């Protein structure tokens, strides 16, 4: 697993909050250490389990794990109940409603989903535990005799246990947990006019305070019910003039669903090879460039500021993700989207398997989006919403004394200006590792060639199938003659 310190902290906080909320109901959260396939058989026997229930998960590892546990449970005569609650709709139902085919465009997905009617409402949280349940959880140790105490510590893991030194972590801007999620949702819902007018492309990727909801980590970790948020949004926009999908907040929820459905139904969805929806592109493998991008040392302040914010805070704006993803792949560095996917998986609080892979394919023009000639400028794009470079100055303080006209392109500043700013390019801050105006054109030509090769390969594959079918027919005709 690629999990950075910010995401571990978010998970730990979320589990602690869940434990607190369960304790208030007379219950508790028990965290068992070990591999599921080894722990569950012991757990079934020790606790005399009669029924096990869990949330449906579409990720490859989780699907394999859940199938294994379900088989173990059924062999032991234990009832198994899976619930779909992490998404608005069941991905399987979306596929069935689309005649078993994967809806590969957002518009098609929305059409199919809305044809099913509104998603189910969120279930109310319990006000108290069922009668007799509290006796089962008399203590954290479950009163298990020493010779049967096979589970050991069942408390929520501490940060120290997870290998983290809390004193070395960056300040926590987005605490994990349901309590925080609900509070943030209510603050968002209180801004009714903002919700009705919301259009994702019109928000700022480099504002000093997030210009969107930052609810994605809470949705990813299950701290916030997507169905609750979806229906609350619809209550607000009902009867009012409002923005529409794909750019509205409801539209953002549909984007999440879209990627979940495609990920659910596509083998090898998180890689290029063997992925039927992904364009096969001969990406390069410059490890120095990859390292510079990951560490925010490309020499392009806008790109480096974004990657610095990501590493420090665990979150960056949707359009900031666009900028750095395009830069890594088809825009400038010509490095595979799979490498960027790995970095985001480690550093993002809201790293979600289905969305992460889907967005990286989109931004690299490998799937879903095919206008590969539309490239984000690592200089011009940031200026649109932050012409004074305040965002750069915040995350790259080494550049904070640069005049506005050079803040996005410090390499163009005269040496006297660089000295006055206390930052010499090539010494205190790196020179650009590539020339955008040169490599972007070269990469567009490479993408064009890759698209033609993919089209030709598909054509040949089609001819081969047709030839095989035709050959069989001709053989039969010859035999008849």
N, C-alpha and C positions, 0 to 999 in steps of 0.2 A: 504494500500500500504506500502511495505517495501522499503523506500527510505532513504538512508543515506545522510549526508551533501554534500559529493563530487558529488553525482548524481544530487541533487537539484541545486547545483551551475552550473554544466554542462548544465542542462536544462535551467536555467535562462539566462546563457550566450548565449545559442543557440537561444532563443527567442529574446533576445536583438539584436543579430546580424541579425536575420531575419527581425526584425522591421527596423533596419538601412538600410538594402538593399532594402526593400520595399519603404521606404521613398525616397530613391534616385531615384526611378521610379515614384514618385508622388503618392504612395499608403501608406499603413500603416498596422501594425498588431494590431488587436483589440482583447484583451483577456477578455473574459466574465467570471465572477465568478458565480458559482452555479452548480446545478445538471443538466446535459443535458436534461433530460426528463421534467424538470421544466422550464428551460431557453429557449429552442428552440421554443415552441409554442408562447411565448411572442416575441421572436426575429422575427419569421416569420411575425407576425402581425405588429409589430412596423416598420420593415424595408420593408414591402411589398415584401417579398422574392418570386422570381419566379423560381429559380433553386438553388439547393445545390449540391456541389460536394465535395467528400472527398476520402481519400486513403483507400483501402481495408485492413482490419486488421483481423488476424486469431485467436487472443487470445480470450478465452471464454468470459471475461467481455466485451471486445470491440465488439465482434460479437453480444452479447445480446443488448448492447447499440445501435449499428448501426442499427440493425433490428427495434428497438423501434423508433429511430429517422426517419428512412426511412418510417415506417408506418405512423407516425405523418405527415411527409411531404406530402405523397401521399393523405392522408385524407384532407389536406389543398390545394390540387391541385398543389403542387409544384413538379417540375421535379427533379429527383434524379440521379446523375451520380457518380458511384464508379470507381476508377482507381486502377489497380494493378501497384504499382511503388516501393514498399519497397523490392521486390524480383526480381530476374532475370526473373523468369517465374511465371505464375499464378499457385498456388498449385492445383487448380481444374483441370487445363489443364494437369498437370502431372498425376493426378489420372485417368483422362479420357484416356490418352495415354497408361496407364498401365492397361486397362480393368477394371477400377474402384477399383483396388487393391492398397494398400499402399506399395510402394517399401521399404522394411525393411532392405535392405543392401545398402551401399553407391554405390557399383558397379552397382547394378540394377538401382538406381536413375540416375546415370550418363548416363547409356545406354538409358534410357527413355528420359532424358533431351536433350541429343545430337541428339536423333532421331527427336526432334522437330525443330532442326536447331538453329542457334544463337539467343539469346534473343534479344528483341527489343533494339534499341539504345536509349540512354538517350535523352530526349527532351531538346532543347536549352533553357536557361533561357530567360525570356522576356527582351527586351531592353527598353521598355516603357509600360505604362499601356494603355488599350484601350481608344479611344476617349470618353470623357464625364465621365470616371470613377472617375477622381480626384474630380469632383464636389460632388460625393457621400460621399467622405471622407474629407469634408472641414475642420473638426477639430476632435480632439480626442473625443469630446463630441457629435459629429454628429448633433449638433444643435437641439437636442431633447428637446421639452418643458419640464419644470420641472415636471409637473404632469405625463409625460410619460417617464421620465428619470429613467427607471427601472433597468438599467445596472450599473449605478455608474461608478466607476473607470475602464477604459478599457486599461490602460497602462500595459506593461509587469510587472509582479510581481517583487518586489525587494527581495533581500535575507532576509531582515528584515521581510517582509510580510510572507515569507516562514518559519519564525521561526529560522533563522540562524544568528548568530553573526559572521560576516566576520572576525573579529579580532582573533577569536578562530579557524578558519579553517587552515588546513595545506596549504603550498604553492601550487599554482595551476600549475601542470605540463602539463595538457592537457586541454586548454581552449576550451569551447564549441563554436559551430557556423560553418556555411558553409565556411566563409572566412578562418578560421583555417584549416578546413578539406581539402579544395582545395590546400592550401599551402603545407600541409603535404603530400598530394597525389603527388604533383609535385616533391617534394624532393625525394619521393620514386621512382617515375617513371624515375628520372634522373639517377638512379643506374641500368642501363640496364643489366650489367653483373650479378649483384647481383640478379636481378629479374629472369634471366634465370637459374641461379644456385640454386635458393632458394629451400630448402627442410626443411619443418617445424621441423622434428625430429632432424635436425642437428643445430638448433638454441639453444641458452643457456637460461635455465629457471632462472638463477641467475646472469646474467651479470648486471653490475651496470648501463649500458645504455641499454634500450630495444633492443633486437636483432631481433625484428619483426617490423611491420609497425605501430602498435598501432592505426590503423584506425577503429577498431571495435566499439569504442564508437560513432564515427561519422556516421557509417553505421546504428547502432542501433537507433540513434536519428533522422535519416533522413537528417543529415547535408551533407552527401555524397551519391550520387546516386550509388547503386551497379552496375547498368548497365554502368554508365560512367566508373567506375574503371575497371570493367570486360573487356570492349572493349579496354580501354587504355592498359591494360596488354597484350591483344592479339595482339595489334599493335606492341608491343615491341618484343614479342617472335616469331612472324611470320618470318620465314626464318632463324631463329637462332636455334642452339642446345639449348634445354631447358629441365628443369625438368617437370614431368608430374603429373597429379592428382594421388593419393590423397594428395601428399606432397607439390605440387607446390602452388603458390599463387592463380592461377586459381582454383586449387583443394580446397583451403580454401574457396573460394566463393561457390563452389559446396557443401561443408560441410554445410554451412549456409542454402543453399536451401534445402538440404536433411532434416534437422531438421524441417524447416518450413513446409515442405510437410507432414511429419509424425505427427507433432503437429496439423496441420490443420485437419487431418483425424482420429485422435485417441482420443476417449472420455477418460476423466480423465488422460490425458497425463502427467500432472504434479504431479501425486500421484501414489502410488503403488496399493492400493485397487481399483478394478474396471478398472484397466488399462490392456487391453488384451495383450499388448506386454511386460509387465513387470513381471519379476520373483517375486513370492511372497516369501519374506524372513522374518523370525522372528527376526527382528533387536532388539537390546537392547535399553534401555532408561536411560543411565547414564547422568544425567543433569550436574553433576560436570565435567565430561570429555568433554561434549559438550561446556560448558562455557570456560574451559581451552583451547580447540581448537580454539574457536571463538576469544578469547582474546590473543592468542599467548603465552600460558603458559603450553605447553605440556611437557616441559623439553627436547624436541628435537630441537636444534637450527635451523636446516634447515626448519623445519615445522613452527616454531615460527617466523622466519624471514619473511617467505612468508606471513603469516597472518598479520604481522605487516605492511608490504608493502601494502597489500590489504587495510587495514584500513586507512593508511595514504594517499595513492595515488589513490586508486580506481581502480588500474589495476595491474595484475600480469600475467606473461607469461603463455602460454598455458600448458607447461609441469609442471610449478609450480602448476597450478590448478590440474593437474593429481596427483601430489605428495600429496597435502593436502586432496584431495577428496578420494583417496585410503586409506590414513591414517585414516580418519574419519569413513569410512564404512568398507569394507571387509578386509582392511589391519591390522588395529590395534584396533580401538575403538568400532567397531561393532555397529555403530549408523546409523540410516536410512539416506539415501541420501536426503530425503525430508527436513531434518533439515539443511543439508549443502546447499541445494538449497535456503532455506530462507535467510541464512547468505549472500550468494553471491548476492541474489536479492537486499539486502540492501546495500551492500558495493561496488559492481562492477559498474563502470561507464557504461560498456557495457552489464549490466544485461538484457538479452533478453529472454523472456519467453520460446520460442521454443528451443533455444540453451542451455539455462541453464538447463532445465529439461532433454533434450537429453544427454548432456554431463555428468550429474550426474548419469543417468541410466547407461550410458556406463562405467564410472569409477567404479561404484559399482558392475559392472558385472550383472546388473539387466535386461539389454536389449542391443541389438546390439553387445556387446563384451562379450564373455563367457569364456575366459581363466582366470578364477578367481584365479588360482594358480600362476599367474604372479603378484607378489606384489612388489610395489616400496619400497625400503629400505629408511627410513627417515635419514639414515646416508650415505650410499654408493652413492645414486643417486646424491646428490648435489656435492659430491667430483669430479665427472666425469668432470664437467665444471668449477669448482671453488675450486681447491685443497687447496688454501691458506685461504679459508673462508672469502674473502673480502666482499661478500654479507652479510654474517652473522654479520660481524663487523659493517657494515653500519646500518643495521636495528636493531641489538641488541648490542648497544655500551657497555653494561655491560660486554660483553664477549671479547671486542676488544684486551685485553692484554693477552688473552690465547695463548699459543704456538700452532702452526699449528697442531701438532699431537693430540691436545685435543679439537680443536675448534668445531668439529662436535659431540664429545662425552665428554663434560666437566666433567661429573660425574666420568670419569675414571682418571682424573688428581689427583695426590697426593695432600694432604691438603696443603703442602708447596707451590705447584704450584698455587693452588686456592687462597691462601693468597697473594702471590706475584702478582697475576692478579687482586686482589681487588674484587673478586667475589666468595663467598662461595656457593657451590651448596647445595640447601636445605634451604638457607637463603636469598641470593641475587638473585639467579636464581633457578627455581624449578628443583627438580629431575624428571626424566621421569615418567609420570603417568602410563605407562605400559612398560613391557619388550617386545620389538618388536620381538625378536627371539622366544619368547614363544607364545604370543598372535597371531602372524601371522599364525603359524602352527595350532593353535586351530581354528582360523577363516576359514582357508582353509577347515578344516574338516566340519565346520558348513555350508559353502557354498556347499560343496559336498552333504551334507544331504539335503539341501534346493533344490538343483537341482534335486536330485532323487525324492523328494516329489512332486515337480512341474510336473515332467515327469509322475509319477504315477497318479497324479490327472487328468492330461490331458488324460491319458490312460483310466481311469475309466469313464471320461466324454464321451470319444469316444465310450466305450462299452455300456454306458447307452443309447446313441443315437441309436446305432446299435440294441440294445435289444428292444428298443421301436418300431423301424421300423420292426424288425423281429417278435415281438409279434403281431403286427397288421396283418402281413402277415399270421402268423400261425392261428390266429383267423378266418380269412377269409377262409383258407384251411379247418379248422375244420367244419365251417359252411357248406362248400360245401359237405364235407364227410357225 
